[in-house]
Amino acid sequence: MSEWWRPLGVAVVMCLAVLVLGPSSAMDRELSDRLLRREAAAADPALLIVEIDAADARHFGGNPITRPGLTELLDSLAARGAERVLLDIYLGEPLFPDADARLAAAMARLGPARLGLVSAATPDERPYDLFARHGTLIDARLTPDQDGFNRRIGRPGEASGANPSAWLATGRSDPAPVLLDLRVATRGFERVSARAAIADRSSLAGRKVVISASSSIAPSRAFLPLSRSADRAAVIALGAQSDASGYPALHRRGEAANTVLLVLGLALGFFVAFIARSGRMLALSAGFGAVLLVSASTLVALHWGAEVYPLRLLGCFAVMVNVTLAQRLRIVPMMGSFLRGDITPEEVWAWRSYEQSAHPALLIGADGRIKRSNPAATPLIERHGEALVRLCLPRLGERADELELEEGDFHLDWPYTHVPIVVLRDAGAALAAQRGLQEQLLRDELTGQANRRGFDSALHSAAQAGGAYGVFFLDMNGFKAVNDTHGHDAGDELLVVVAARLAALLREDDCVARLGGDEFGIVIPGMAVEAEAADLRRRLAVAVAEPVSLSCTGGAVTVGVAVGYALTPGGGEDPGELLRIADQAMYRDKHRARLRAAA
């Protein structure tokens, strides 16, 4: 696993670059806004917007409202028991002493705990001192994100007053930014004109009021995502509802879920590329993983109301897939070799199949040197060095097929005609495996002696040798009775004992074979004398007739055997004719045995 640390580190760095640089941030933000701005949450009925419109401006004779009109409005709100009033109109200079004094008196009825007064565009532009002593200073500057939309309120570290939404919601005077819960249906906030607010006599106990000029008479730059209407009062009210409902804590849980999702995306990307065994499997797994990640990201947005980054998440997922796949295919080392100029693209792709082969493999250059070798070839290279190339390529344009070394004999495999890659396969091991397989094909599983194919092979070899040889056929007498009386296990054990007795009477080069059932055949190269054959026939019959103790029954059984044979004094005889003669002789012997038994 040590070889994976470097590529995984590269993947992490690349993913951090994707997250920091955010090449897809604009699209991610739009997707996130569309998931959140569904207006699924109702507006807080405790929030009231007093919107000073054009009709109010005409009625009171000022833009947006005169100070006598504002005095009347504040007196009405104080009398009706408003919990807090945020005056989003900058009052920075004295106008008329009497009017200013009456307005200050109306502000005093509310007091700093219930009245918020905004500063202007710069921290130095504070409300008129006569007014400021009766209200809490509010920094109501709404700074949008880079795309021009407002998603939070507040200026951390440089605020000149309390956060308007936090103060309106809870009365806190700290300037900490407040995130906006974009799920809220801002069109549901109750709105009334200044004239209607003055005329109304209903209680405002527990309600928070924002007094602001309509965007129709006081242009504003406060825009919520996906909204074309500018409305400062709605943004401030939305911030107040978000703060009061505990949305910041919910948003933090959503951000934590985003982090977990990112880690899962990286792990999923590694897993998809690591288990893929084909391009089709990789494509299907990557597609499923992408759908899974986008679905999970959507759930985070819907459940926790947090901003999500599905494209960045997919980018990190794709980075991990590609880095893992490149590591598995060993593309980076091969590309490094290609860029260094010591290996061609064809050689890169051809060599990768043999780099981890269990057989020694060499990539030979046109100059007669070893360009690449796998770990299995290291012992040969340490012993023979570049001499291996001369042995594999003895002459110009010639590729050797076999190679004899002190380590053993090798068969040389050249898998490509246009790429000089040679694989050295151990010929001794291959021959041993072939011989083992051949023995399995020619061996009887029960007795361990030759089977019918083995008998035919031995007969063919004896005939091809051109010398004398003998053939014997044997058929046991009484075997069926043992099988019927004691069962097949007893019959199998009897066959094993008889085969061993027959083999004990023969030489190592002779072949004894079970031809099927209770029939046996023997091939004896070099046998040409009739007397030797007759003696062997007698000894075979005596050996089989000896009682056999069976372990499966605990008793002993006795069987006989009919033996026929045929000899050829030299080469040229038809093996088939010899078999026919031996078979007829065996049946004559069996017939004589029956006659003896009947007498």
C-alpha positions in Angstrom: 0.0 0.0 0.0 3.0 2.3 0.3 2.8 3.1 -3.4 -0.7 4.6 -2.9 0.3 7.3 -0.5 1.7 9.6 -3.2 -1.2 9.4 -5.7 -3.7 9.8 -2.8 -1.8 12.8 -1.6 -2.0 14.3 -5.1 -5.7 13.6 -5.2 -6.3 15.4 -1.9 -4.2 18.5 -3.1 -6.2 18.5 -6.4 -9.5 18.3 -4.5 -8.4 21.2 -2.3 -7.7 23.2 -5.4 -11.1 22.4 -6.7 -12.7 23.6 -3.4 -10.6 26.7 -3.0 -10.5 27.9 -6.6 -14.2 26.9 -7.1 -14.3 26.9 -10.9 -17.9 25.8 -10.7 -18.9 28.1 -7.8 -21.4 30.2 -9.9 -23.2 27.1 -11.1 -23.2 25.5 -7.7 -24.6 28.7 -6.2 -27.4 28.9 -8.7 -28.3 25.2 -8.1 -28.1 25.7 -4.4 -30.4 28.8 -4.6 -32.9 26.9 -6.7 -33.1 24.1 -4.1 -33.5 26.6 -1.2 -35.7 29.3 -2.7 -38.8 27.1 -2.9 -40.5 29.3 -0.2 -41.5 26.2 1.6 -41.4 27.8 5.1 -44.0 30.4 6.1 -43.1 33.9 7.1 -43.1 34.7 10.8 -46.4 36.5 11.6 -44.6 38.4 14.5 -42.7 40.5 11.9 -44.4 43.6 10.4 -43.1 45.8 7.7 -44.2 49.4 7.6 -43.5 50.4 4.0 -43.5 54.1 3.4 -44.8 54.4 -0.2 -45.5 57.2 -2.6 -48.9 57.8 -1.2 -47.4 58.3 2.2 -44.8 60.7 0.9 -47.6 62.8 -0.7 -49.8 62.6 2.4 -47.0 63.8 4.8 -45.4 66.1 2.3 -41.9 64.7 2.4 -39.6 62.0 0.8 -39.9 59.5 2.2 -41.6 61.0 5.2 -41.5 64.2 7.2 -40.4 64.2 10.8 -43.8 65.2 12.1 -45.2 62.2 10.1 -42.5 59.9 11.5 -43.3 61.2 15.0 -46.9 60.3 14.6 -46.0 56.8 13.3 -43.6 56.1 16.3 -46.1 57.4 18.8 -48.7 55.0 17.3 -46.3 52.0 17.4 -45.3 52.7 21.0 -48.9 53.1 22.1 -49.8 49.8 20.5 -47.0 48.0 22.4 -44.6 47.0 19.6 -41.8 44.9 21.0 -39.0 46.4 18.9 -39.0 48.9 16.1 -36.1 49.2 13.6 -36.2 52.6 11.8 -34.4 51.9 8.5 -34.4 55.7 7.7 -31.2 57.6 8.3 -31.7 60.7 10.5 -28.3 62.3 10.5 -28.8 66.1 10.9 -31.1 68.6 12.7 -33.8 70.3 10.7 -36.3 72.1 12.9 -35.8 72.3 16.6 -39.5 71.9 17.5 -40.1 69.0 15.1 -36.9 67.4 16.2 -37.8 67.6 19.8 -41.2 66.1 19.3 -39.6 63.2 17.3 -37.0 62.7 20.0 -39.9 62.5 22.6 -41.6 59.8 20.5 -38.3 57.9 20.3 -37.9 58.2 24.1 -41.3 56.4 24.5 -39.7 53.4 22.9 -36.1 53.7 24.3 -32.9 52.0 23.2 -34.2 48.5 24.1 -37.1 48.9 21.7 -35.8 51.3 19.0 -33.0 50.8 16.5 -31.6 53.6 14.5 -29.4 53.0 11.4 -26.2 54.6 10.4 -25.5 55.7 6.9 -23.2 54.3 4.2 -20.0 54.9 6.3 -19.4 54.3 10.0 -18.9 58.0 10.6 -22.4 58.9 9.5 -24.2 58.3 12.7 -27.7 59.4 13.7 -28.2 62.9 15.0 -27.1 63.0 18.7 -30.6 64.1 19.9 -32.0 60.9 18.4 -29.1 58.6 19.0 -29.4 58.7 22.8 -32.9 57.2 22.5 -32.1 54.2 20.2 -29.6 51.4 19.6 -27.1 52.1 16.8 -27.7 49.7 13.9 -25.3 49.1 11.1 -27.8 48.3 8.4 -25.4 48.2 5.4 -26.4 45.2 3.3 -23.3 43.9 1.5 -24.2 41.4 -1.3 -22.2 38.5 -2.5 -20.1 38.8 -5.7 -23.1 37.9 -7.8 -25.1 40.8 -6.3 -27.5 38.8 -4.1 -27.8 38.9 -0.3 -27.4 35.6 1.5 -26.3 37.0 4.9 -26.4 40.2 6.8 -23.5 41.7 8.7 -19.9 42.9 8.4 -17.6 40.9 10.7 -14.8 42.9 12.2 -15.8 46.3 10.6 -19.4 46.9 11.8 -20.2 50.3 13.3 -23.3 49.0 15.2 -25.5 46.1 15.9 -26.6 43.6 13.3 -30.1 44.7 12.2 -31.6 41.2 12.0 -30.0 40.0 15.3 -31.2 43.1 17.2 -34.7 42.9 15.7 -35.0 39.2 16.5 -33.6 39.1 20.0 -32.4 42.6 21.1 -28.7 41.5 20.9 -26.4 44.4 20.0 -23.5 42.4 18.7 -22.5 42.8 15.0 -22.1 39.0 14.2 -23.3 38.2 10.7 -26.6 36.4 10.3 -27.3 33.8 7.6 -30.5 34.1 5.7 -32.9 31.1 5.6 -33.7 31.3 1.9 -36.5 28.7 2.3 -38.8 31.4 3.9 -41.6 32.8 1.7 -40.7 36.5 2.1 -43.8 37.6 0.3 -45.7 36.4 3.3 -44.4 39.1 5.6 -47.3 41.5 6.6 -46.9 44.9 5.0 -48.8 48.1 5.8 -48.3 51.7 4.8 -47.4 54.4 7.3 -50.9 55.9 7.1 -52.5 52.4 7.8 -50.1 51.8 10.7 -51.1 55.2 12.3 -54.8 54.6 11.8 -54.7 51.0 13.1 -55.4 50.7 16.8 -54.8 46.9 17.2 -52.2 45.6 19.7 -48.7 45.0 18.5 -47.6 43.2 21.6 -44.8 40.7 20.8 -44.3 42.0 17.2 -41.2 43.4 15.6 -41.5 46.2 13.2 -39.3 47.3 10.3 -39.9 50.9 9.1 -38.4 51.3 5.6 -39.0 53.3 2.5 -40.5 51.5 -0.5 -38.1 50.7 -3.3 -40.3 52.7 -5.6 -39.4 56.0 -3.9 -35.9 55.0 -2.4 -34.0 52.7 -4.8 -32.4 49.8 -3.0 -29.7 47.2 -3.8 -31.0 44.5 -1.5 -31.8 41.4 -3.7 -32.5 37.9 -2.5 -31.4 35.1 -4.8 -33.6 34.4 -7.9 -35.6 37.6 -7.0 -35.7 40.6 -9.3 -37.4 42.9 -6.8 -35.2 45.0 -4.4 -36.4 45.2 -0.9 -34.3 46.1 2.2 -37.1 45.5 4.6 -37.7 42.0 3.4 -34.1 41.1 3.7 -33.9 42.5 7.3 -37.1 40.7 8.3 -35.9 37.5 6.8 -32.6 37.8 8.7 -34.6 38.3 11.9 -36.7 35.2 11.3 -33.6 33.2 10.5 -31.9 34.2 13.7 -34.9 33.7 15.9 -35.7 30.3 14.5 -32.2 28.9 15.2 -31.3 28.6 11.5 -27.6 29.3 12.0 -27.3 26.2 14.2 -29.2 24.2 11.6 -27.0 25.6 8.9 -23.9 24.5 10.8 -25.2 21.0 10.9 -25.8 21.2 7.1 -22.2 22.4 6.6 -21.0 19.4 8.7 -23.1 17.1 6.5 -21.5 18.7 3.4 -18.0 17.9 4.9 -19.0 14.3 5.6 -20.5 14.1 2.1 -17.2 15.3 0.6 -15.2 12.7 2.5 -17.7 10.0 1.3 -17.4 11.3 -2.2 -13.6 10.9 -2.1 -14.0 7.4 -0.7 -16.6 6.5 -3.2 -14.4 7.7 -6.1 -11.5 5.6 -4.8 -13.8 2.6 -4.4 -15.4 2.9 -7.8 -12.0 3.1 -9.6 -10.4 0.4 -7.5 -13.0 -2.3 -8.0 -13.7 -1.6 -11.7 -12.7 -4.5 -13.9 -13.7 -3.0 -17.3 -14.5 0.3 -18.9 -18.2 -0.5 -18.9 -18.2 -1.4 -15.2 -16.3 1.8 -14.5 -18.8 3.9 -16.4 -21.8 2.4 -14.8 -20.3 2.6 -11.3 -19.1 6.2 -11.8 -22.6 7.2 -13.1 -24.3 5.6 -10.2 -21.9 7.3 -7.8 -22.5 10.7 -9.4 -26.3 10.3 -9.1 -25.9 9.1 -5.5 -23.8 12.1 -4.5 -26.1 14.7 -6.2 -29.1 13.1 -4.5 -27.4 13.2 -1.1 -26.4 16.9 -1.8 -30.0 17.7 -2.6 -31.2 16.1 0.6 -28.7 18.2 2.6 -30.1 21.4 1.1 -33.7 20.3 1.6 -33.3 19.0 5.1 -30.8 21.4 6.7 -31.3 24.4 4.4 -27.6 24.7 3.9 -25.8 25.8 0.8 -24.6 22.9 -1.2 -21.9 22.4 -3.9 -22.9 19.5 -6.1 -20.6 20.3 -9.0 -17.6 20.8 -6.7 -18.5 17.5 -5.0 -18.7 15.8 -8.4 -15.3 17.4 -9.3 -13.6 15.9 -6.3 -15.3 12.6 -7.0 -14.0 12.7 -10.6 -10.5 13.6 -9.4 -10.3 10.7 -7.1 -11.7 8.3 -9.8 -9.1 9.4 -12.3 -6.2 9.4 -9.9 -7.0 6.0 -8.6 -7.5 4.7 -12.1 -4.2 6.2 -13.2 -2.5 4.5 -10.3 -4.0 1.1 -11.0 -3.0 1.4 -14.7 0.4 2.8 -13.7 -0.1 5.5 -16.3 2.0 8.1 -14.5 5.3 6.1 -14.4 4.7 5.1 -18.1 4.0 8.6 -19.1 7.1 9.7 -17.3 9.2 7.1 -19.2 7.6 8.3 -22.5 8.3 12.0 -21.7 12.0 11.1 -20.9 12.2 9.7 -24.4 13.5 6.3 -23.6 10.3 4.4 -24.4 7.7 4.7 -27.2 4.0 4.8 -26.7 3.6 1.4 -28.2 6.2 0.0 -25.8 4.5 1.7 -22.9 1.1 0.0 -23.5 2.7 -3.3 -24.4 5.0 -3.5 -21.4 2.3 -2.7 -18.8 0.9 -6.2 -19.3 4.1 -8.0 -18.4 5.5 -5.6 -15.7 4.1 -7.7 -12.9 4.3 -11.1 -14.6 5.4 -14.1 -12.6 7.6 -15.1 -15.5 10.8 -13.2 -16.3 10.1 -10.5 -19.0 12.4 -8.1 -20.8 11.8 -5.1 -23.1 14.8 -4.9 -25.4 15.9 -1.7 -27.1 17.0 -1.3 -30.7 20.6 -0.7 -29.4 20.7 -4.2 -27.8 20.2 -3.1 -24.2 17.5 -4.1 -21.7 15.2 -1.1 -21.5 12.8 -2.6 -19.0 12.7 -5.8 -16.9 10.2 -7.1 -14.3 11.1 -8.3 -10.8 11.0 -11.9 -11.9 13.8 -11.2 -14.3 16.1 -9.6 -11.7 18.0 -12.8 -10.7 18.8 -13.6 -14.4 19.9 -10.1 -15.1 22.2 -10.0 -12.0 23.8 -13.2 -13.2 24.0 -12.7 -17.0 23.6 -9.0 -17.5 23.2 -7.7 -21.1 24.3 -11.2 -22.4 20.7 -12.2 -22.1 19.9 -9.9 -25.0 22.5 -11.7 -27.3 21.1 -15.1 -26.3 17.5 -14.0 -27.0 18.5 -12.2 -30.2 21.4 -14.3 -31.6 21.4 -12.6 -35.0 19.9 -9.5 -36.6 16.2 -10.0 -37.1 16.2 -13.5 -35.5 14.3 -14.3 -32.3 15.3 -17.4 -30.4 12.7 -20.0 -29.3 14.6 -21.8 -26.6 17.2 -20.7 -24.1 19.5 -23.0 -22.1 20.9 -21.4 -18.9 22.5 -22.7 -15.7 19.2 -21.8 -14.0 17.3 -24.2 -16.3 15.8 -24.4 -19.8 13.5 -21.7 -20.9 11.0 -21.4 -23.7 11.0 -17.8 -25.2 7.7 -16.3 -25.9 7.5 -13.1 -28.1 4.0 -11.8 -27.7 4.3 -8.9 -30.2 5.7 -8.8 -33.6 6.4 -5.0 -33.6 7.5 -4.6 -29.9 10.6 -6.6 -28.7 9.2 -8.0 -25.5 10.4 -11.5 -24.6 8.9 -13.7 -21.8 11.1 -16.5 -20.5 8.9 -19.5 -19.5 10.5 -22.4 -17.5 10.5 -25.2 -20.0 11.2 -27.8 -17.3 8.2 -26.8 -15.3 6.0 -26.8 -18.4 7.2 -30.3 -19.4 6.7 -31.6 -15.9 3.2 -30.2 -15.8 2.5 -31.7 -19.2 3.9 -35.1 -18.1 1.7 -35.0 -15.0 -1.3 -34.2 -17.1 -0.4 -37.0 -19.5 -0.1 -39.4 -16.6 -3.5 -38.5 -15.3 -5.0 -39.1 -18.7 -3.3 -42.6 -19.0 -3.8 -43.7 -15.4 -6.7 -45.8 -13.9 -8.1 -43.9 -10.9 -9.0 -47.1 -8.9 -5.9 -49.3 -9.3 -3.2 -46.7 -10.0 -2.1 -48.7 -13.1 -2.6 -47.8 -16.7 -6.1 -47.4 -18.2 -7.2 -48.3 -21.7 -5.5 -45.2 -23.2 -2.3 -46.1 -21.4 -2.5 -49.6 -22.7 -3.0 -48.4 -26.3 -0.1 -45.9 -25.9 2.3 -48.7 -24.6 1.2 -51.0 -27.4 1.8 -48.3 -29.9 5.3 -47.5 -28.5 6.3 -51.2 -28.6 5.1 -51.6 -32.2 6.9 -48.4 -33.2 10.2 -49.6 -31.6 10.4 -52.4 -34.2 11.5 -55.1 -31.8 9.9 -58.1 -30.3 7.1 -57.7 -27.7 4.3 -59.7 -26.1 0.7 -58.9 -25.3 -1.4 -60.6 -22.5 -5.1 -60.4 -21.9 -6.5 -61.4 -18.5 -10.2 -61.9 -17.4 -10.9 -62.7 -13.8 -13.1 -65.7 -13.0 -15.5 -65.4 -10.0 -15.3 -61.6 -9.8 -19.0 -61.1 -10.4 -19.8 -63.5 -7.5 -17.6 -61.4 -5.1 -19.4 -58.2 -6.2 -22.9 -59.7 -5.8 -22.1 -61.3 -2.5 -20.0 -58.7 -0.7 -20.8 -55.4 -2.6 -19.0 -53.1 -4.9 -16.5 -51.9 -2.2 -15.2 -55.5 -1.9 -15.0 -55.7 -5.7 -13.0 -52.5 -5.9 -10.6 -53.7 -3.2 -10.1 -57.0 -5.0 -9.3 -55.2 -8.2 -6.7 -53.1 -6.4 -5.0 -56.2 -4.9 -5.0 -58.1 -8.2 -3.5 -55.2 -10.1 -0.7 -54.9 -7.5 0.0 -58.6 -7.7 0.2 -58.4 -11.5 2.5 -55.4 -11.4 4.8 -57.1 -8.9 5.6 -59.9 -11.5 6.6 -57.4 -14.2 9.5 -55.2 -14.9 9.5 -51.4 -14.6 9.2 -50.9 -18.4 6.4 -53.4 -18.7 2.8 -52.0 -18.8 -0.1 -53.5 -16.8 -3.4 -51.9 -17.5 -7.0 -52.3 -16.3 -9.0 -52.3 -19.6 -12.4 -52.1 -17.9 -14.4 -54.1 -15.3 -12.3 -57.1 -14.3 -10.3 -57.2 -17.5 -6.5 -56.5 -17.6 -4.0 -56.1 -20.4 -0.2 -56.4 -20.3 2.4 -55.2 -22.8 6.0 -56.6 -22.4 8.6 -55.1 -24.7 11.4 -57.5 -25.7 9.5 -60.8 -25.1 10.0 -63.2 -28.0 10.4 -66.7 -26.5 7.4 -68.9 -26.1 8.7 -70.6 -23.0 9.1 -67.2 -21.2 5.6 -66.2 -22.1 4.1 -69.5 -21.0 6.0 -69.3 -17.7 4.7 -65.7 -17.1 1.2 -66.9 -17.9 1.5 -69.6 -15.2 2.9 -67.2 -12.6 0.1 -64.6 -13.3 -2.6 -67.2 -12.9 -1.0 -68.5 -9.6 -0.7 -64.9 -8.2 -4.3 -64.1 -8.9 -5.5 -67.4 -7.4 -4.0 -66.7 -4.0 -6.7 -65.9 -1.4 -7.3 -62.1 -0.9 -8.2 -60.8 2.5 -10.7 -57.9 2.2 -10.6 -55.2 4.9 -14.1 -54.1 4.1 -15.6 -57.6 4.9 -13.1 -59.0 7.3 -12.9 -62.2 5.3 -11.0 -63.7 2.4 -12.1 -64.5 -1.2 -10.5 -66.5 -3.9 -10.8 -65.9 -7.6 -9.2 -67.2 -10.8 -8.1 -65.7 -14.0 -8.1 -66.7 -17.7 -4.9 -65.6 -19.5 -4.2 -65.4 -23.2 -1.2 -64.1 -24.9 0.5 -63.5 -28.3 4.1 -62.8 -29.3 5.7 -61.1 -32.2 9.4 -62.0 -32.9 10.1 -58.7 -34.7 8.7 -55.5 -36.1 6.2 -55.2 -38.9 3.3 -57.2 -37.3 -0.1 -55.5 -37.1 -0.8 -54.7 -33.4 -4.5 -55.2 -34.0 -3.9 -58.8 -35.2 -1.8 -59.5 -32.2 -4.6 -58.3 -29.9 -7.1 -60.5 -31.7 -4.8 -63.6 -31.2 -4.3 -62.8 -27.5 -8.0 -62.3 -27.0 -8.9 -65.6 -28.6 -6.3 -67.4 -26.5 -7.8 -65.8 -23.3 -11.3 -67.0 -24.3 -10.0 -70.5 -25.0 -8.4 -70.5 -21.5 -11.7 -69.3 -19.9 -13.6 -72.1 -21.8 -11.2 -74.8 -20.5 -11.6 -73.4 -17.0 -15.4 -73.8 -17.3 -15.0 -77.4 -18.5 -12.8 -78.2 -15.5 -15.3 -76.7 -13.2 -18.2 -78.7 -14.7 -16.2 -82.0 -14.5 
